Amino acid sequence: MNKILILCVIVLGVMMTSVVAEEQKTYTFTEVKTAVFNVPGNVHNFLTSEVEKTKAYQKESWADMKKQTAQNWAQLKSLFTKKN
């Protein structure tokens, strides 16, 4: 019984540690050339989209800030006005 258990543990250990070699991808010259020539366009598109996302976030953030400022002023004014 112990021999079978030890054998199973060893077999499982070997199976878990064995690595299956993946096939290496080779790149052709035209693939590399295309990728290199596309870098400036990709960077430009990325930066443009990030700027647009930032502008949208800032617009929303400023709208929230204006709303909070108005509420804060209303609360401050209510502290100094007489209530009848």
VOMI-681422 format. One record per atom (N, C-alpha, C): atom name; y, x, z; residue in one letter. Coordinates in steps of 0.001 Angstrom, whole numbers. Layout:
# VOMI-681422
<pt><atome>CA</atome><Y>Y</Y><X>X</X><Z>Z</Z><residu>a</residu></pt>
...
# end
This chain:
# VOMI-681422
<pt><atome>N</atome><Y>-1194</Y><X>827</X><Z>0</Z><residu>m</residu></pt>
<pt><atome>CA</atome><Y>0</Y><X>0</X><Z>0</Z><residu>m</residu></pt>
<pt><atome>C</atome><Y>1258</Y><X>872</X><Z>0</Z><residu>m</residu></pt>
<pt><atome>N</atome><Y>1262</Y><X>1882</X><Z>886</Z><residu>n</residu></pt>
<pt><atome>CA</atome><Y>2416</Y><X>2777</X><Z>951</Z><residu>n</residu></pt>
<pt><atome>C</atome><Y>2573</Y><X>3584</X><Z>-323</Z><residu>n</residu></pt>
<pt><atome>N</atome><Y>1465</Y><X>3971</X><Z>-924</Z><residu>k</residu></pt>
<pt><atome>CA</atome><Y>1532</Y><X>4745</X><Z>-2163</Z><residu>k</residu></pt>
<pt><atome>C</atome><Y>2138</Y><X>3921</X><Z>-3280</Z><residu>k</residu></pt>
<pt><atome>N</atome><Y>1795</Y><X>2640</X><Z>-3347</Z><residu>i</residu></pt>
<pt><atome>CA</atome><Y>2350</Y><X>1754</X><Z>-4382</Z><residu>i</residu></pt>
<pt><atome>C</atome><Y>3840</Y><X>1549</X><Z>-4147</Z><residu>i</residu></pt>
<pt><atome>N</atome><Y>4234</Y><X>1361</X><Z>-2904</Z><residu>l</residu></pt>
<pt><atome>CA</atome><Y>5642</Y><X>1176</X><Z>-2567</Z><residu>l</residu></pt>
<pt><atome>C</atome><Y>6449</Y><X>2425</X><Z>-2912</Z><residu>l</residu></pt>
<pt><atome>N</atome><Y>5940</Y><X>3586</X><Z>-2572</Z><residu>i</residu></pt>
<pt><atome>CA</atome><Y>6629</Y><X>4838</X><Z>-2885</Z><residu>i</residu></pt>
<pt><atome>C</atome><Y>6724</Y><X>5021</X><Z>-4395</Z><residu>i</residu></pt>
<pt><atome>N</atome><Y>5651</Y><X>4698</X><Z>-5105</Z><residu>l</residu></pt>
<pt><atome>CA</atome><Y>5654</Y><X>4810</X><Z>-6560</Z><residu>l</residu></pt>
<pt><atome>C</atome><Y>6689</Y><X>3868</X><Z>-7172</Z><residu>l</residu></pt>
<pt><atome>N</atome><Y>6776</Y><X>2650</X><Z>-6669</Z><residu>c</residu></pt>
<pt><atome>CA</atome><Y>7773</Y><X>1682</X><Z>-7171</Z><residu>c</residu></pt>
<pt><atome>C</atome><Y>9188</Y><X>2173</X><Z>-6922</Z><residu>c</residu></pt>
<pt><atome>N</atome><Y>9440</Y><X>2725</X><Z>-5745</Z><residu>v</residu></pt>
<pt><atome>CA</atome><Y>10779</Y><X>3251</X><Z>-5425</Z><residu>v</residu></pt>
<pt><atome>C</atome><Y>11124</Y><X>4401</X><Z>-6354</Z><residu>v</residu></pt>
<pt><atome>N</atome><Y>10178</Y><X>5290</X><Z>-6605</Z><residu>i</residu></pt>
<pt><atome>CA</atome><Y>10433</Y><X>6429</X><Z>-7501</Z><residu>i</residu></pt>
<pt><atome>C</atome><Y>10702</Y><X>5938</X><Z>-8923</Z><residu>i</residu></pt>
<pt><atome>N</atome><Y>9892</Y><X>4994</X><Z>-9395</Z><residu>v</residu></pt>
<pt><atome>CA</atome><Y>10079</Y><X>4469</X><Z>-10751</Z><residu>v</residu></pt>
<pt><atome>C</atome><Y>11430</Y><X>3777</X><Z>-10866</Z><residu>v</residu></pt>
<pt><atome>N</atome><Y>11797</Y><X>2961</X><Z>-9872</Z><residu>l</residu></pt>
<pt><atome>CA</atome><Y>13105</Y><X>2301</X><Z>-9907</Z><residu>l</residu></pt>
<pt><atome>C</atome><Y>14243</Y><X>3309</X><Z>-9865</Z><residu>l</residu></pt>
<pt><atome>N</atome><Y>14075</Y><X>4358</X><Z>-9067</Z><residu>g</residu></pt>
<pt><atome>CA</atome><Y>15105</Y><X>5394</X><Z>-8992</Z><residu>g</residu></pt>
<pt><atome>C</atome><Y>15305</Y><X>6090</X><Z>-10316</Z><residu>g</residu></pt>
<pt><atome>N</atome><Y>14211</Y><X>6403</X><Z>-10995</Z><residu>v</residu></pt>
<pt><atome>CA</atome><Y>14303</Y><X>7064</X><Z>-12297</Z><residu>v</residu></pt>
<pt><atome>C</atome><Y>14931</Y><X>6127</X><Z>-13318</Z><residu>v</residu></pt>
<pt><atome>N</atome><Y>14543</Y><X>4854</X><Z>-13272</Z><residu>m</residu></pt>
<pt><atome>CA</atome><Y>15093</Y><X>3893</X><Z>-14231</Z><residu>m</residu></pt>
<pt><atome>C</atome><Y>16587</Y><X>3682</X><Z>-14008</Z><residu>m</residu></pt>
<pt><atome>N</atome><Y>17022</Y><X>3690</X><Z>-12765</Z><residu>m</residu></pt>
<pt><atome>CA</atome><Y>18427</Y><X>3449</X><Z>-12466</Z><residu>m</residu></pt>
<pt><atome>C</atome><Y>19304</Y><X>4649</X><Z>-12799</Z><residu>m</residu></pt>
<pt><atome>N</atome><Y>18748</Y><X>5859</X><Z>-12702</Z><residu>t</residu></pt>
<pt><atome>CA</atome><Y>19561</Y><X>7046</X><Z>-12946</Z><residu>t</residu></pt>
<pt><atome>C</atome><Y>19519</Y><X>7520</X><Z>-14384</Z><residu>t</residu></pt>
<pt><atome>N</atome><Y>18619</Y><X>6973</X><Z>-15176</Z><residu>s</residu></pt>
<pt><atome>CA</atome><Y>18563</Y><X>7418</X><Z>-16566</Z><residu>s</residu></pt>
<pt><atome>C</atome><Y>19755</Y><X>6847</X><Z>-17324</Z><residu>s</residu></pt>
<pt><atome>N</atome><Y>20314</Y><X>7650</X><Z>-18157</Z><residu>v</residu></pt>
<pt><atome>CA</atome><Y>21497</Y><X>7272</X><Z>-18918</Z><residu>v</residu></pt>
<pt><atome>C</atome><Y>21107</Y><X>7150</X><Z>-20379</Z><residu>v</residu></pt>
<pt><atome>N</atome><Y>21519</Y><X>6051</X><Z>-20959</Z><residu>v</residu></pt>
<pt><atome>CA</atome><Y>21263</Y><X>5856</X><Z>-22374</Z><residu>v</residu></pt>
<pt><atome>C</atome><Y>22434</Y><X>6467</X><Z>-23133</Z><residu>v</residu></pt>
<pt><atome>N</atome><Y>22141</Y><X>7400</X><Z>-23999</Z><residu>a</residu></pt>
<pt><atome>CA</atome><Y>23189</Y><X>8065</X><Z>-24763</Z><residu>a</residu></pt>
<pt><atome>C</atome><Y>23729</Y><X>7104</X><Z>-25815</Z><residu>a</residu></pt>
<pt><atome>N</atome><Y>25050</Y><X>6963</X><Z>-25799</Z><residu>e</residu></pt>
<pt><atome>CA</atome><Y>25679</Y><X>6117</X><Z>-26805</Z><residu>e</residu></pt>
<pt><atome>C</atome><Y>25916</Y><X>6931</X><Z>-28072</Z><residu>e</residu></pt>
<pt><atome>N</atome><Y>25885</Y><X>6247</X><Z>-29172</Z><residu>e</residu></pt>
<pt><atome>CA</atome><Y>26121</Y><X>6910</X><Z>-30443</Z><residu>e</residu></pt>
<pt><atome>C</atome><Y>27588</Y><X>7307</X><Z>-30531</Z><residu>e</residu></pt>
<pt><atome>N</atome><Y>27845</Y><X>8541</X><Z>-30917</Z><residu>q</residu></pt>
<pt><atome>CA</atome><Y>29206</Y><X>9041</X><Z>-31008</Z><residu>q</residu></pt>
<pt><atome>C</atome><Y>29870</Y><X>8497</X><Z>-32270</Z><residu>q</residu></pt>
<pt><atome>N</atome><Y>31072</Y><X>7976</X><Z>-32100</Z><residu>k</residu></pt>
<pt><atome>CA</atome><Y>31826</Y><X>7465</X><Z>-33252</Z><residu>k</residu></pt>
<pt><atome>C</atome><Y>32567</Y><X>8626</X><Z>-33882</Z><residu>k</residu></pt>
<pt><atome>N</atome><Y>32441</Y><X>8744</X><Z>-35166</Z><residu>t</residu></pt>
<pt><atome>CA</atome><Y>33187</Y><X>9768</X><Z>-35892</Z><residu>t</residu></pt>
<pt><atome>C</atome><Y>34319</Y><X>9090</X><Z>-36645</Z><residu>t</residu></pt>
<pt><atome>N</atome><Y>35437</Y><X>9766</X><Z>-36686</Z><residu>y</residu></pt>
<pt><atome>CA</atome><Y>36616</Y><X>9227</X><Z>-37345</Z><residu>y</residu></pt>
<pt><atome>C</atome><Y>36858</Y><X>9984</X><Z>-38641</Z><residu>y</residu></pt>
<pt><atome>N</atome><Y>37202</Y><X>9242</X><Z>-39666</Z><residu>t</residu></pt>
<pt><atome>CA</atome><Y>37511</Y><X>9881</X><Z>-40936</Z><residu>t</residu></pt>
<pt><atome>C</atome><Y>38971</Y><X>10295</X><Z>-40945</Z><residu>t</residu></pt>
<pt><atome>N</atome><Y>39311</Y><X>11127</X><Z>-41891</Z><residu>f</residu></pt>
<pt><atome>CA</atome><Y>40689</Y><X>11603</X><Z>-41996</Z><residu>f</residu></pt>
<pt><atome>C</atome><Y>41648</Y><X>10445</X><Z>-42248</Z><residu>f</residu></pt>
<pt><atome>N</atome><Y>41251</Y><X>9494</X><Z>-43078</Z><residu>t</residu></pt>
<pt><atome>CA</atome><Y>42148</Y><X>8373</X><Z>-43382</Z><residu>t</residu></pt>
<pt><atome>C</atome><Y>42357</Y><X>7487</X><Z>-42159</Z><residu>t</residu></pt>
<pt><atome>N</atome><Y>41335</Y><X>7321</X><Z>-41329</Z><residu>e</residu></pt>
<pt><atome>CA</atome><Y>41498</Y><X>6533</X><Z>-40107</Z><residu>e</residu></pt>
<pt><atome>C</atome><Y>42492</Y><X>7200</X><Z>-39152</Z><residu>e</residu></pt>
<pt><atome>N</atome><Y>42375</Y><X>8515</X><Z>-39026</Z><residu>v</residu></pt>
<pt><atome>CA</atome><Y>43287</Y><X>9257</X><Z>-38152</Z><residu>v</residu></pt>
<pt><atome>C</atome><Y>44702</Y><X>9205</X><Z>-38710</Z><residu>v</residu></pt>
<pt><atome>N</atome><Y>44824</Y><X>9409</X><Z>-40010</Z><residu>k</residu></pt>
<pt><atome>CA</atome><Y>46144</Y><X>9390</X><Z>-40651</Z><residu>k</residu></pt>
<pt><atome>C</atome><Y>46805</Y><X>8032</X><Z>-40468</Z><residu>k</residu></pt>
<pt><atome>N</atome><Y>46058</Y><X>6955</X><Z>-40672</Z><residu>t</residu></pt>
<pt><atome>CA</atome><Y>46591</Y><X>5609</X><Z>-40505</Z><residu>t</residu></pt>
<pt><atome>C</atome><Y>47021</Y><X>5377</X><Z>-39062</Z><residu>t</residu></pt>
<pt><atome>N</atome><Y>46207</Y><X>5805</X><Z>-38122</Z><residu>a</residu></pt>
<pt><atome>CA</atome><Y>46538</Y><X>5622</X><Z>-36709</Z><residu>a</residu></pt>
<pt><atome>C</atome><Y>47811</Y><X>6381</X><Z>-36343</Z><residu>a</residu></pt>
<pt><atome>N</atome><Y>47948</Y><X>7613</X><Z>-36847</Z><residu>v</residu></pt>
<pt><atome>CA</atome><Y>49134</Y><X>8421</X><Z>-36535</Z><residu>v</residu></pt>
<pt><atome>C</atome><Y>50380</Y><X>7815</X><Z>-37166</Z><residu>v</residu></pt>
<pt><atome>N</atome><Y>50273</Y><X>7335</X><Z>-38398</Z><residu>f</residu></pt>
<pt><atome>CA</atome><Y>51438</Y><X>6748</X><Z>-39051</Z><residu>f</residu></pt>
<pt><atome>C</atome><Y>51825</Y><X>5413</X><Z>-38435</Z><residu>f</residu></pt>
<pt><atome>N</atome><Y>50903</Y><X>4717</X><Z>-37774</Z><residu>n</residu></pt>
<pt><atome>CA</atome><Y>51203</Y><X>3433</X><Z>-37149</Z><residu>n</residu></pt>
<pt><atome>C</atome><Y>51808</Y><X>3564</X><Z>-35756</Z><residu>n</residu></pt>
<pt><atome>N</atome><Y>51797</Y><X>4756</X><Z>-35183</Z><residu>v</residu></pt>
<pt><atome>CA</atome><Y>52302</Y><X>4945</X><Z>-33822</Z><residu>v</residu></pt>
<pt><atome>C</atome><Y>53763</Y><X>4533</X><Z>-33682</Z><residu>v</residu></pt>
<pt><atome>N</atome><Y>54687</Y><X>4976</X><Z>-34538</Z><residu>p</residu></pt>
<pt><atome>CA</atome><Y>56082</Y><X>4559</X><Z>-34349</Z><residu>p</residu></pt>
<pt><atome>C</atome><Y>56270</Y><X>3035</X><Z>-34411</Z><residu>p</residu></pt>
<pt><atome>N</atome><Y>55589</Y><X>2385</X><Z>-35311</Z><residu>g</residu></pt>
<pt><atome>CA</atome><Y>55702</Y><X>936</X><Z>-35406</Z><residu>g</residu></pt>
<pt><atome>C</atome><Y>55130</Y><X>255</X><Z>-34175</Z><residu>g</residu></pt>
<pt><atome>N</atome><Y>54004</Y><X>754</X><Z>-33681</Z><residu>n</residu></pt>
<pt><atome>CA</atome><Y>53397</Y><X>184</X><Z>-32486</Z><residu>n</residu></pt>
<pt><atome>C</atome><Y>54289</Y><X>363</X><Z>-31263</Z><residu>n</residu></pt>
<pt><atome>N</atome><Y>54890</Y><X>1541</X><Z>-31143</Z><residu>v</residu></pt>
<pt><atome>CA</atome><Y>55791</Y><X>1802</X><Z>-30018</Z><residu>v</residu></pt>
<pt><atome>C</atome><Y>57009</Y><X>887</X><Z>-30112</Z><residu>v</residu></pt>
<pt><atome>N</atome><Y>57561</Y><X>740</X><Z>-31297</Z><residu>h</residu></pt>
<pt><atome>CA</atome><Y>58728</Y><X>-127</X><Z>-31484</Z><residu>h</residu></pt>
<pt><atome>C</atome><Y>58380</Y><X>-1566</X><Z>-31118</Z><residu>h</residu></pt>
<pt><atome>N</atome><Y>57250</Y><X>-2053</X><Z>-31589</Z><residu>n</residu></pt>
<pt><atome>CA</atome><Y>56844</Y><X>-3428</X><Z>-31268</Z><residu>n</residu></pt>
<pt><atome>C</atome><Y>56635</Y><X>-3608</X><Z>-29769</Z><residu>n</residu></pt>
<pt><atome>N</atome><Y>56022</Y><X>-2626</X><Z>-29117</Z><residu>f</residu></pt>
<pt><atome>CA</atome><Y>55794</Y><X>-2708</X><Z>-27679</Z><residu>f</residu></pt>
<pt><atome>C</atome><Y>57117</Y><X>-2754</X><Z>-26924</Z><residu>f</residu></pt>
<pt><atome>N</atome><Y>58030</Y><X>-1838</X><Z>-27279</Z><residu>l</residu></pt>
<pt><atome>CA</atome><Y>59317</Y><X>-1788</X><Z>-26578</Z><residu>l</residu></pt>
<pt><atome>C</atome><Y>60122</Y><X>-3062</X><Z>-26811</Z><residu>l</residu></pt>
<pt><atome>N</atome><Y>60099</Y><X>-3583</X><Z>-28027</Z><residu>t</residu></pt>
<pt><atome>CA</atome><Y>60816</Y><X>-4818</X><Z>-28324</Z><residu>t</residu></pt>
<pt><atome>C</atome><Y>60278</Y><X>-5974</X><Z>-27501</Z><residu>t</residu></pt>
<pt><atome>N</atome><Y>58963</Y><X>-6080</X><Z>-27417</Z><residu>s</residu></pt>
<pt><atome>CA</atome><Y>58390</Y><X>-7183</X><Z>-26639</Z><residu>s</residu></pt>
<pt><atome>C</atome><Y>58693</Y><X>-7015</X><Z>-25156</Z><residu>s</residu></pt>
<pt><atome>N</atome><Y>58688</Y><X>-5785</X><Z>-24656</Z><residu>e</residu></pt>
<pt><atome>CA</atome><Y>59002</Y><X>-5560</X><Z>-23238</Z><residu>e</residu></pt>
<pt><atome>C</atome><Y>60459</Y><X>-5906</X><Z>-22941</Z><residu>e</residu></pt>
<pt><atome>N</atome><Y>61363</Y><X>-5562</X><Z>-23849</Z><residu>v</residu></pt>
<pt><atome>CA</atome><Y>62777</Y><X>-5890</X><Z>-23655</Z><residu>v</residu></pt>
<pt><atome>C</atome><Y>62960</Y><X>-7407</X><Z>-23640</Z><residu>v</residu></pt>
<pt><atome>N</atome><Y>62292</Y><X>-8104</X><Z>-24522</Z><residu>e</residu></pt>
<pt><atome>CA</atome><Y>62407</Y><X>-9560</X><Z>-24563</Z><residu>e</residu></pt>
<pt><atome>C</atome><Y>61848</Y><X>-10196</X><Z>-23289</Z><residu>e</residu></pt>
<pt><atome>N</atome><Y>60714</Y><X>-9676</X><Z>-22801</Z><residu>k</residu></pt>
<pt><atome>CA</atome><Y>60154</Y><X>-10201</X><Z>-21553</Z><residu>k</residu></pt>
<pt><atome>C</atome><Y>61104</Y><X>-9946</X><Z>-20384</Z><residu>k</residu></pt>
<pt><atome>N</atome><Y>61717</Y><X>-8767</X><Z>-20366</Z><residu>t</residu></pt>
<pt><atome>CA</atome><Y>62652</Y><X>-8426</X><Z>-19293</Z><residu>t</residu></pt>
<pt><atome>C</atome><Y>63873</Y><X>-9329</X><Z>-19339</Z><residu>t</residu></pt>
<pt><atome>N</atome><Y>64393</Y><X>-9577</X><Z>-20532</Z><residu>k</residu></pt>
<pt><atome>CA</atome><Y>65551</Y><X>-10462</X><Z>-20660</Z><residu>k</residu></pt>
<pt><atome>C</atome><Y>65221</Y><X>-11876</X><Z>-20190</Z><residu>k</residu></pt>
<pt><atome>N</atome><Y>64055</Y><X>-12369</X><Z>-20539</Z><residu>a</residu></pt>
<pt><atome>CA</atome><Y>63649</Y><X>-13708</X><Z>-20103</Z><residu>a</residu></pt>
<pt><atome>C</atome><Y>63514</Y><X>-13765</X><Z>-18591</Z><residu>a</residu></pt>
<pt><atome>N</atome><Y>62921</Y><X>-12739</X><Z>-18000</Z><residu>y</residu></pt>
<pt><atome>CA</atome><Y>62767</Y><X>-12697</X><Z>-16547</Z><residu>y</residu></pt>
<pt><atome>C</atome><Y>64127</Y><X>-12640</X><Z>-15864</Z><residu>y</residu></pt>
<pt><atome>N</atome><Y>65022</Y><X>-11795</X><Z>-16373</Z><residu>q</residu></pt>
<pt><atome>CA</atome><Y>66343</Y><X>-11675</X><Z>-15773</Z><residu>q</residu></pt>
<pt><atome>C</atome><Y>67137</Y><X>-12968</X><Z>-15895</Z><residu>q</residu></pt>
<pt><atome>N</atome><Y>67003</Y><X>-13653</X><Z>-17022</Z><residu>k</residu></pt>
<pt><atome>CA</atome><Y>67703</Y><X>-14922</X><Z>-17192</Z><residu>k</residu></pt>
<pt><atome>C</atome><Y>67231</Y><X>-15926</X><Z>-16147</Z><residu>k</residu></pt>
<pt><atome>N</atome><Y>65927</Y><X>-16006</X><Z>-15952</Z><residu>e</residu></pt>
<pt><atome>CA</atome><Y>65367</Y><X>-16926</X><Z>-14963</Z><residu>e</residu></pt>
<pt><atome>C</atome><Y>65778</Y><X>-16516</X><Z>-13547</Z><residu>e</residu></pt>
<pt><atome>N</atome><Y>65755</Y><X>-15219</X><Z>-13287</Z><residu>s</residu></pt>
<pt><atome>CA</atome><Y>66100</Y><X>-14701</X><Z>-11972</Z><residu>s</residu></pt>
<pt><atome>C</atome><Y>67571</Y><X>-14970</X><Z>-11644</Z><residu>s</residu></pt>
<pt><atome>N</atome><Y>68444</Y><X>-14770</X><Z>-12611</Z><residu>w</residu></pt>
<pt><atome>CA</atome><Y>69865</Y><X>-15024</X><Z>-12392</Z><residu>w</residu></pt>
<pt><atome>C</atome><Y>70129</Y><X>-16514</X><Z>-12169</Z><residu>w</residu></pt>
<pt><atome>N</atome><Y>69405</Y><X>-17372</X><Z>-12858</Z><residu>a</residu></pt>
<pt><atome>CA</atome><Y>69581</Y><X>-18811</X><Z>-12653</Z><residu>a</residu></pt>
<pt><atome>C</atome><Y>69172</Y><X>-19188</X><Z>-11229</Z><residu>a</residu></pt>
<pt><atome>N</atome><Y>68076</Y><X>-18632</X><Z>-10751</Z><residu>d</residu></pt>
<pt><atome>CA</atome><Y>67644</Y><X>-18888</X><Z>-9371</Z><residu>d</residu></pt>
<pt><atome>C</atome><Y>68665</Y><X>-18351</X><Z>-8369</Z><residu>d</residu></pt>
<pt><atome>N</atome><Y>69204</Y><X>-17168</X><Z>-8653</Z><residu>m</residu></pt>
<pt><atome>CA</atome><Y>70188</Y><X>-16572</X><Z>-7764</Z><residu>m</residu></pt>
<pt><atome>C</atome><Y>71445</Y><X>-17422</X><Z>-7689</Z><residu>m</residu></pt>
<pt><atome>N</atome><Y>71905</Y><X>-17948</X><Z>-8812</Z><residu>k</residu></pt>
<pt><atome>CA</atome><Y>73095</Y><X>-18803</X><Z>-8815</Z><residu>k</residu></pt>
<pt><atome>C</atome><Y>72856</Y><X>-20063</X><Z>-7993</Z><residu>k</residu></pt>
<pt><atome>N</atome><Y>71672</Y><X>-20611</X><Z>-8124</Z><residu>k</residu></pt>
<pt><atome>CA</atome><Y>71314</Y><X>-21813</X><Z>-7368</Z><residu>k</residu></pt>
<pt><atome>C</atome><Y>71302</Y><X>-21500</X><Z>-5866</Z><residu>k</residu></pt>
<pt><atome>N</atome><Y>70724</Y><X>-20383</X><Z>-5470</Z><residu>q</residu></pt>
<pt><atome>CA</atome><Y>70678</Y><X>-20005</X><Z>-4063</Z><residu>q</residu></pt>
<pt><atome>C</atome><Y>72076</Y><X>-19720</X><Z>-3518</Z><residu>q</residu></pt>
<pt><atome>N</atome><Y>72913</Y><X>-19076</X><Z>-4327</Z><residu>t</residu></pt>
<pt><atome>CA</atome><Y>74275</Y><X>-18777</X><Z>-3891</Z><residu>t</residu></pt>
<pt><atome>C</atome><Y>75056</Y><X>-20066</X><Z>-3653</Z><residu>t</residu></pt>
<pt><atome>N</atome><Y>74907</Y><X>-21030</X><Z>-4534</Z><residu>a</residu></pt>
<pt><atome>CA</atome><Y>75585</Y><X>-22313</X><Z>-4357</Z><residu>a</residu></pt>
<pt><atome>C</atome><Y>75109</Y><X>-23005</X><Z>-3083</Z><residu>a</residu></pt>
<pt><atome>N</atome><Y>73833</Y><X>-22961</X><Z>-2804</Z><residu>q</residu></pt>
<pt><atome>CA</atome><Y>73303</Y><X>-23562</X><Z>-1580</Z><residu>q</residu></pt>
<pt><atome>C</atome><Y>73820</Y><X>-22834</X><Z>-339</Z><residu>q</residu></pt>
<pt><atome>N</atome><Y>73895</Y><X>-21515</X><Z>-415</Z><residu>n</residu></pt>
<pt><atome>CA</atome><Y>74401</Y><X>-20741</X><Z>721</Z><residu>n</residu></pt>
<pt><atome>C</atome><Y>75867</Y><X>-21067</X><Z>996</Z><residu>n</residu></pt>
<pt><atome>N</atome><Y>76685</Y><X>-21159</X><Z>-49</Z><residu>w</residu></pt>
<pt><atome>CA</atome><Y>78095</Y><X>-21509</X><Z>126</Z><residu>w</residu></pt>
<pt><atome>C</atome><Y>78239</Y><X>-22911</X><Z>706</Z><residu>w</residu></pt>
<pt><atome>N</atome><Y>77411</Y><X>-23822</X><Z>242</Z><residu>a</residu></pt>
<pt><atome>CA</atome><Y>77473</Y><X>-25188</X><Z>778</Z><residu>a</residu></pt>
<pt><atome>C</atome><Y>77122</Y><X>-25196</X><Z>2260</Z><residu>a</residu></pt>
<pt><atome>N</atome><Y>76144</Y><X>-24415</X><Z>2668</Z><residu>q</residu></pt>
<pt><atome>CA</atome><Y>75788</Y><X>-24346</X><Z>4083</Z><residu>q</residu></pt>
<pt><atome>C</atome><Y>76894</Y><X>-23694</X><Z>4898</Z><residu>q</residu></pt>
<pt><atome>N</atome><Y>77507</Y><X>-22635</X><Z>4368</Z><residu>l</residu></pt>
<pt><atome>CA</atome><Y>78607</Y><X>-21988</X><Z>5081</Z><residu>l</residu></pt>
<pt><atome>C</atome><Y>79799</Y><X>-22919</X><Z>5227</Z><residu>l</residu></pt>
<pt><atome>N</atome><Y>80127</Y><X>-23654</X><Z>4186</Z><residu>k</residu></pt>
<pt><atome>CA</atome><Y>81250</Y><X>-24595</X><Z>4244</Z><residu>k</residu></pt>
<pt><atome>C</atome><Y>80973</Y><X>-25707</X><Z>5242</Z><residu>k</residu></pt>
<pt><atome>N</atome><Y>79720</Y><X>-26128</X><Z>5316</Z><residu>s</residu></pt>
<pt><atome>CA</atome><Y>79395</Y><X>-27217</X><Z>6251</Z><residu>s</residu></pt>
<pt><atome>C</atome><Y>79523</Y><X>-26762</X><Z>7697</Z><residu>s</residu></pt>
<pt><atome>N</atome><Y>79426</Y><X>-25462</X><Z>7978</Z><residu>l</residu></pt>
<pt><atome>CA</atome><Y>79600</Y><X>-24959</X><Z>9345</Z><residu>l</residu></pt>
<pt><atome>C</atome><Y>81058</Y><X>-25065</X><Z>9794</Z><residu>l</residu></pt>
<pt><atome>N</atome><Y>81992</Y><X>-24976</X><Z>8843</Z><residu>f</residu></pt>
<pt><atome>CA</atome><Y>83408</Y><X>-24925</X><Z>9203</Z><residu>f</residu></pt>
<pt><atome>C</atome><Y>84125</Y><X>-26246</X><Z>8968</Z><residu>f</residu></pt>
<pt><atome>N</atome><Y>83467</Y><X>-27250</X><Z>8501</Z><residu>t</residu></pt>
<pt><atome>CA</atome><Y>84106</Y><X>-28555</X><Z>8316</Z><residu>t</residu></pt>
<pt><atome>C</atome><Y>83794</Y><X>-29428</X><Z>9520</Z><residu>t</residu></pt>
<pt><atome>N</atome><Y>84740</Y><X>-30307</X><Z>9838</Z><residu>k</residu></pt>
<pt><atome>CA</atome><Y>84565</Y><X>-31223</X><Z>10975</Z><residu>k</residu></pt>
<pt><atome>C</atome><Y>83699</Y><X>-32378</X><Z>10546</Z><residu>k</residu></pt>
<pt><atome>N</atome><Y>82822</Y><X>-32742</X><Z>11455</Z><residu>k</residu></pt>
<pt><atome>CA</atome><Y>82022</Y><X>-33927</X><Z>11205</Z><residu>k</residu></pt>
<pt><atome>C</atome><Y>82562</Y><X>-35046</X><Z>12075</Z><residu>k</residu></pt>
<pt><atome>N</atome><Y>82756</Y><X>-36206</X><Z>11490</Z><residu>n</residu></pt>
<pt><atome>CA</atome><Y>83311</Y><X>-37352</X><Z>12253</Z><residu>n</residu></pt>
<pt><atome>C</atome><Y>82259</Y><X>-38110</X><Z>12980</Z><residu>n</residu></pt>
# end
